Amino acid sequence: MKTVLVTGSNGLLGQKITENILLNQQFNLVATSKGSNRYPIQEGYTYAEMDILDAGQVRNVVAKYKPDAIIHTAAMTNVDTCQVEKELAHALNVDAVKTLVAVCETMNIQLVHLSTDFVFDGADGPYEESAKPNPLSYYGETKAEAEAVVQNAHCRWSIIRTILVYGIVKDMSRSNIVLWAKNALEKAAPLNVVNDQWRMPTLAEDLAWACLKAVKKDVTGIYHISGKDMMSVSELVSRVADYFGLDKGLMSEVSSATLNQSAARPKRTGFILDKAIRDLDYKPHSFEEGIAILEQQMAGKP
């Protein structure tokens, strides 16, 4: 049985990967993150503290557990924070990837690296894997630079790009757009929502499944993984309101320009999923199916 080491295991995707492995028992898992383990179940796998900025620690942890594959989910993903804190963003999103690539090359480890639709400018989405990156933000720049590092690696590698991941775990370090929309509407607070950005939101379970399938099938190359429904952000919030029976009258549609965000966002991204469907047998949930899964989990049902 292959051993998989996951970086950023305390994050939403990291916890969903842990959940999947514990449920299906298809791999031995070494979960790693900065600080203590936040996943509620502590048995059935190994947890090791690992700060991806500490190259020596990364080398030691990987040498100790000798994984067959590393799934690299840890990153600085707040787009506006990356724009302001560029040094830290580069260290987390590029330098850490260089460290992991070097370790994977030395120890013959497969690397599955997570990336983003923000490597594109959003001028002509949805995108195929072969589309040329042209990031608008510093976050996108760091992720595009990291992709180039991985593509030049002398180890088995795959890059999984994704879009606007949503889901829920017991210990959330940060929210995501579906939970934010639901909570804001439940509080009956006025809500400004952009109507000039289009995305294909991704259920965290679907993304975790794809990451593990990439390990299992030992694929090489870039794969696009997202939900199958394209929608504007305002439509997304509207669909959340419809699903939970909340008041859409609280929503005000605004343009991106009114938000005064530090970093520019691509207008229309979205992915063409044919390659993932063909090579990975990927079966994305619809947006409403994803919300239904979320609702069950919020109600404490498996």
Backbone torsions as a table, in degrees:
resi	resn	phi	psi	omega
1	MET	NA	132.8	180.0
2	LYS	-68.2	147.5	171.4
3	THR	-102.4	129.6	-179.4
4	VAL	-115.2	128.0	173.6
5	LEU	-103.6	129.5	-178.8
6	VAL	-112.9	128.5	171.7
7	THR	-89.6	153.7	178.2
8	GLY	66.3	35.2	-173.4
9	SER	-67.6	-14.9	177.1
10	ASN	-80.9	-13.6	-179.4
11	GLY	-75.8	175.8	-178.2
12	LEU	-59.1	-52.9	179.8
13	LEU	-63.9	-43.6	179.6
14	GLY	-57.1	-42.7	180.0
15	GLN	-69.2	-35.1	178.1
16	LYS	-68.6	-34.1	175.5
17	ILE	-65.7	-43.9	176.3
18	THR	-57.2	-47.4	-179.7
19	GLU	-57.9	-45.2	-178.8
20	ASN	-63.6	-45.1	-179.0
21	ILE	-65.6	-41.6	179.5
22	LEU	-65.0	-33.9	-179.3
23	LEU	-73.7	-42.9	-171.5
24	ASN	-101.3	-13.3	174.4
25	GLN	54.9	34.1	-175.6
26	GLN	-90.7	-14.8	179.9
27	PHE	-140.7	157.8	162.5
28	ASN	-82.6	135.9	-175.2
29	LEU	-113.1	132.2	165.5
30	VAL	-115.1	105.8	179.8
31	ALA	-90.2	131.8	179.4
32	THR	-132.3	144.3	176.8
33	SER	-161.6	169.4	174.8
34	LYS	-78.9	134.2	179.4
35	GLY	82.2	-167.5	-173.9
36	SER	-82.4	162.3	-176.7
37	ASN	-70.3	126.6	179.9
38	ARG	-101.3	-2.0	-179.8
39	TYR	-74.1	133.0	-171.6
40	PRO	-63.7	-30.6	177.6
41	ILE	-96.0	125.9	-174.4
42	GLN	-106.7	-5.6	-177.8
43	GLU	-101.3	160.6	172.8
44	GLY	93.4	1.1	179.0
45	TYR	-161.4	174.6	179.2
46	THR	-105.8	138.0	172.2
47	TYR	-115.7	134.5	176.4
48	ALA	-133.7	133.3	174.2
49	GLU	-69.5	131.4	178.2
50	MET	-152.3	120.4	176.8
51	ASP	-95.3	116.0	-175.0
52	ILE	-66.3	-12.6	175.8
53	LEU	-82.1	-11.9	-178.9
54	ASP	-100.6	92.9	-173.7
55	ALA	-58.5	-39.4	179.1
56	GLY	-63.1	-43.5	178.6
57	GLN	-64.1	-41.8	178.6
58	VAL	-59.3	-47.9	-179.7
59	ARG	-60.9	-42.4	-178.1
60	ASN	-66.0	-44.4	-178.3
61	VAL	-65.1	-44.9	-179.2
62	VAL	-65.5	-41.0	178.6
63	ALA	-63.7	-35.1	-179.0
64	LYS	-67.7	-43.5	-171.9
65	TYR	-98.9	-13.7	174.7
66	LYS	45.7	59.7	-179.7
67	PRO	-71.0	155.2	173.1
68	ASP	-80.3	-27.6	-178.5
69	ALA	-146.0	149.0	172.3
70	ILE	-118.5	127.6	171.3
71	ILE	-103.3	114.4	-172.5
72	HIS	-99.0	97.1	-179.4
73	THR	-101.0	-17.5	-174.9
74	ALA	-69.5	134.3	179.3
75	ALA	-169.5	165.5	170.2
76	MET	-94.8	110.7	-169.6
77	THR	-112.0	-6.0	177.4
78	ASN	-74.1	113.0	-169.4
79	VAL	-62.9	-41.8	-178.3
80	ASP	-73.2	-37.0	177.0
81	THR	-63.7	-40.6	177.7
82	CYS	-60.4	-37.1	-178.6
83	GLN	-65.5	-32.6	-176.5
84	VAL	-90.1	-44.1	-176.5
85	GLU	-103.4	69.4	-170.9
86	LYS	-66.5	-38.6	-179.0
87	GLU	-61.7	-46.5	-179.8
88	LEU	-66.5	-40.9	179.0
89	ALA	-59.6	-43.0	-179.8
90	HIS	-67.3	-40.3	179.3
91	ALA	-61.9	-46.0	-176.9
92	LEU	-74.4	-39.8	-170.2
93	ASN	-95.1	-18.5	-179.1
94	VAL	-120.3	-56.3	-175.6
95	ASP	-60.3	-40.9	179.5
96	ALA	-63.3	-35.1	178.4
97	VAL	-67.9	-39.0	176.3
98	LYS	-59.5	-41.9	178.1
99	THR	-60.7	-47.4	-177.9
100	LEU	-65.5	-40.4	178.6
101	VAL	-60.9	-45.1	179.7
102	ALA	-60.1	-42.1	179.2
103	VAL	-65.5	-43.8	-179.3
104	CYS	-65.4	-37.3	177.6
105	GLU	-64.9	-44.3	-177.1
106	THR	-65.8	-39.0	-172.2
107	MET	-106.1	10.2	178.5
108	ASN	55.0	54.3	-178.0
109	ILE	-109.3	138.6	174.4
110	GLN	-73.6	136.1	179.4
111	LEU	-116.4	124.4	172.3
112	VAL	-110.4	112.4	-172.2
113	HIS	-108.7	131.0	-179.7
114	LEU	-88.2	132.1	176.4
115	SER	-133.0	-161.8	-162.1
116	THR	-146.8	156.7	172.6
117	ASP	-67.5	-16.0	-178.4
118	PHE	-73.7	1.3	169.4
119	VAL	-74.3	-11.4	-179.9
120	PHE	-104.0	158.6	-178.5
121	ASP	-87.4	-9.1	176.4
122	GLY	77.6	15.2	-178.7
123	ALA	-78.4	-28.2	-176.9
124	ASP	-147.3	49.1	174.5
125	GLY	-75.2	163.5	2.3
126	PRO	-75.9	157.7	-169.9
127	TYR	-109.8	144.3	166.3
128	GLU	-86.5	165.1	-178.8
129	GLU	-60.3	-29.8	-175.5
130	SER	-81.8	-4.8	-178.7
131	ALA	-61.3	147.6	-176.2
132	LYS	-82.2	123.8	176.8
133	PRO	-61.3	144.2	175.7
134	ASN	-154.2	74.6	-171.4
135	PRO	-68.0	147.6	178.4
136	LEU	-97.0	-21.6	-173.9
137	SER	-119.2	165.2	177.2
138	TYR	-66.5	-36.0	174.2
139	TYR	-54.8	-51.2	178.8
140	GLY	-59.9	-38.5	178.0
141	GLU	-61.6	-44.7	-179.0
142	THR	-65.7	-38.0	-179.2
143	LYS	-70.6	-36.5	176.7
144	ALA	-66.9	-39.8	177.9
145	GLU	-64.3	-41.2	178.1
146	ALA	-63.9	-40.2	176.8
147	GLU	-57.7	-42.8	-179.8
148	ALA	-63.1	-39.4	177.1
149	VAL	-60.0	-46.8	-178.4
150	VAL	-65.5	-42.0	-177.6
151	GLN	-65.0	-24.6	178.2
152	ASN	-93.8	5.2	-175.7
153	ALA	-73.9	144.6	176.1
154	HIS	-96.2	54.6	173.5
155	CYS	-147.2	170.2	175.1
156	ARG	-71.7	126.7	-174.9
157	TRP	-140.3	151.9	165.6
158	SER	-142.8	149.9	177.8
159	ILE	-114.9	126.1	176.4
160	ILE	-111.4	109.7	175.1
161	ARG	-88.6	143.6	179.5
162	THR	-141.7	174.9	-173.5
163	ILE	-135.9	127.9	164.8
164	LEU	40.7	71.1	-174.9
165	VAL	-77.6	134.9	177.1
166	TYR	-130.3	156.1	-179.8
167	GLY	162.2	-176.7	-179.3
168	ILE	-141.8	139.7	170.8
169	VAL	-132.7	168.0	-174.3
170	LYS	-64.7	-38.3	-176.0
171	ASP	-118.1	91.9	-175.9
172	MET	-92.0	125.7	175.9
173	SER	-80.8	-26.4	177.6
174	ARG	-151.2	158.7	-178.1
175	SER	-83.5	-177.2	172.0
176	ASN	-142.5	172.3	-164.5
177	ILE	-62.2	-36.2	-178.3
178	VAL	-68.6	-46.0	178.6
179	LEU	-65.4	-39.7	178.7
180	TRP	-60.1	-46.7	-179.1
181	ALA	-62.5	-46.3	-179.2
182	LYS	-61.4	-48.2	-177.8
183	ASN	-63.7	-42.0	-179.0
184	ALA	-65.2	-42.9	-179.9
185	LEU	-67.6	-36.3	178.1
186	GLU	-65.6	-30.6	179.1
187	LYS	-79.7	-3.4	-179.5
188	ALA	56.6	36.6	178.3
189	ALA	-96.0	144.9	175.5
190	PRO	-59.6	144.9	-168.9
191	LEU	-135.3	121.1	173.5
192	ASN	-93.2	123.7	-176.3
193	VAL	-129.5	132.7	-176.8
194	VAL	-73.7	140.7	-178.9
195	ASN	-115.0	11.1	-177.8
196	ASP	-124.2	27.4	171.5
197	GLN	-131.3	132.9	-178.5
198	TRP	-118.7	136.6	-176.6
199	ARG	-141.1	168.8	171.4
200	MET	-122.0	87.4	-173.6
201	PRO	-60.0	145.9	-170.6
202	THR	-116.4	125.7	174.2
203	LEU	-70.6	130.2	-175.6
204	ALA	-56.3	-36.4	178.6
205	GLU	-61.9	-39.8	179.4
206	ASP	-64.3	-41.2	-179.3
207	LEU	-67.3	-42.9	178.1
208	ALA	-60.3	-43.9	179.4
209	TRP	-58.4	-44.9	-178.1
210	ALA	-65.5	-40.6	178.0
211	CYS	-59.1	-44.7	-177.9
212	LEU	-71.8	-34.1	177.2
213	LYS	-66.3	-36.4	177.3
214	ALA	-62.2	-37.5	176.5
215	VAL	-68.4	-48.1	-176.1
216	LYS	-60.0	-42.6	-176.9
217	LYS	-90.5	-3.9	176.4
218	ASP	54.5	44.9	-175.8
219	VAL	-77.9	156.4	176.0
220	THR	-122.2	144.1	175.9
221	GLY	114.8	-170.5	-177.5
222	ILE	-98.7	138.7	176.5
223	TYR	-130.8	136.6	176.3
224	HIS	-97.5	122.8	-178.3
225	ILE	-128.2	117.6	176.0
226	SER	-154.2	-179.1	168.5
227	GLY	-68.4	174.7	-176.7
228	LYS	-100.8	-3.6	-175.9
229	ASP	-104.6	123.3	175.2
230	MET	-89.3	133.6	179.8
231	MET	-155.9	156.0	171.8
232	SER	-74.3	161.9	178.8
233	VAL	-62.8	-37.9	178.4
234	SER	-65.7	-36.8	176.6
235	GLU	-67.0	-38.2	177.7
236	LEU	-57.1	-50.0	-179.2
237	VAL	-63.9	-39.0	178.6
238	SER	-62.6	-39.8	179.6
239	ARG	-70.1	-33.8	173.9
240	VAL	-64.1	-44.4	178.6
241	ALA	-60.5	-45.1	179.7
242	ASP	-61.0	-44.3	-176.2
243	TYR	-62.0	-44.8	-175.6
244	PHE	-93.5	4.1	178.8
245	GLY	66.5	40.6	-178.1
246	LEU	-103.6	162.6	-171.7
247	ASP	-78.9	111.1	178.6
248	LYS	-75.5	-12.9	180.0
249	GLY	-63.5	-15.7	179.7
250	LEU	-78.9	-14.5	-175.9
251	MET	-82.4	135.6	168.8
252	SER	-119.2	125.1	178.5
253	GLU	-82.0	130.8	-178.8
254	VAL	-132.5	163.8	175.6
255	SER	-88.5	155.7	179.7
256	SER	-56.1	-34.8	-175.5
257	ALA	-61.4	-26.3	-177.3
258	THR	-77.1	-11.8	-172.7
259	LEU	-85.9	-14.7	-179.3
260	ASN	52.5	45.1	178.9
261	GLN	-78.7	148.6	-178.6
262	SER	-62.5	-38.5	-173.3
263	ALA	-112.4	143.3	175.2
264	ALA	-73.4	146.2	176.2
265	ARG	-112.4	146.1	174.8
266	PRO	-67.0	147.0	-175.1
267	LYS	-73.6	-59.2	-177.7
268	ARG	-130.4	111.7	175.9
269	THR	-102.5	-112.5	-175.3
270	GLY	82.2	154.6	-176.4
271	PHE	-126.5	147.6	165.7
272	ILE	-88.1	121.3	-167.6
273	LEU	-99.5	5.9	-172.0
274	ASP	-55.5	-41.2	-176.7
275	LYS	-65.1	-44.1	179.8
276	ALA	-66.4	-38.3	178.7
277	ILE	-64.5	-40.2	-178.9
278	ARG	-73.0	-50.9	-171.5
279	ASP	-83.7	-33.8	-174.1
280	LEU	-108.6	-0.8	-174.3
281	ASP	55.9	39.5	-176.1
282	TYR	-71.5	132.2	179.9
283	LYS	-128.0	86.4	-177.1
284	PRO	-68.5	145.0	173.0
285	HIS	-76.0	152.9	168.8
286	SER	-71.3	166.5	-178.4
287	PHE	-62.4	-42.9	-179.9
288	GLU	-66.7	-37.0	175.5
289	GLU	-62.7	-40.4	178.3
290	GLY	-62.7	-43.9	178.8
291	ILE	-63.4	-37.1	179.0
292	ALA	-62.7	-40.6	177.1
293	ILE	-63.2	-43.6	177.5
294	LEU	-58.6	-44.2	-178.4
295	GLU	-62.3	-42.6	177.9
296	GLN	-60.4	-42.2	-178.4
297	GLN	-68.3	-36.9	177.2
298	MET	-65.8	-29.2	178.5
299	ALA	-83.9	0.8	177.2
300	GLY	82.4	14.8	178.6
301	LYS	-96.8	147.5	-178.5
302	PRO	-70.1	NA	NA
